[in-house]
Structure formats: structure tokens, C-alpha cells
Amino acid sequence: MGLGAGLLWSGVSPRAPYQVTEQGLVLADPSTQALIAADGWFAVITGGLGLLCGGVAWFAGRQWMLAVLLGLCAGGVLAGWLTLWVGSTFTIGAVAVEAAAAPGVTIVPGALRLTASGVLVSWPLVAVGFFGLLEGMHGYRESPLRQPYGGSL
């Protein structure tokens, strides 16, 4: 899933414009929102997949609660790193354009990267959170404490 998420993130995220200089690449527009948008798209894609994983894990593996939660945490972290690696590695044409550009007024799209590293945990955080929410709702519904005193509903 991380491979597909990385390709999707690479496809939908905008690239920040960089200017080629003798010293290397310099951000062409410091007020650009493309860097924030890339972080947002990463969080939305990985958070949505975390929601899917948490729901599937709750329906499929409630009898092994601790193992499922540990798997959601470890798998979510690995999937987030894989998404980041695939999305930042497979940028369409950005690296070739940077290498071929002449210094001066040339503006090129930059490589895709995260500026807010906290979004890396959105996959496992949402997966474990949704699993806990479903388990809490199920536990409340089945709780004997919901029964009125001395009788049943």
C-alpha cells in the first residue's frame, strides 16, 4: 500500500519552484504554499489509508488485540516511510530538469519532500486511533453497565 500511496502523493502534490544558481537551487518564491500543500497531501493520503487499515484490522483481528495493535503501529510507520521514499524518489522529470538547467533565471520544479516531519506518523496514529474508537464503541455497547438496575432493556 505504501508504494501506491507514494505514487499517488507524487502525482497529486504540487512542486515548489526553485531557481538554479551557481551555488545550487534556491527557493524562487519564499511565500509559496506548495511545500505546505505537499505535507497536507501526504497527511490526507496516509491518514485515509490508516483509517482503512484500522477498520480492517478491527473487523479481522479483534481476538489478537495486542498483536494487531503492534502490527498497526509498526506497519504504519514502515508504510509511511515507504510512501515518503517512493514519493520523493519518483518525481517525474524534476531531477533531469535540474541537471540540464543553466544557472541564471531558470526556474525548475523542485523535488518532492516533507517539511513537517510529524506527518510521517499520520498512518499509524489514525490506524490505532480508529481501531481504539471502534473497540471502545463495541465495548460500551456490550457493557453490563448499560443495563438498568435490576432489569434488562
Disulfide bonds with the S-S distance in Angstrom:
none
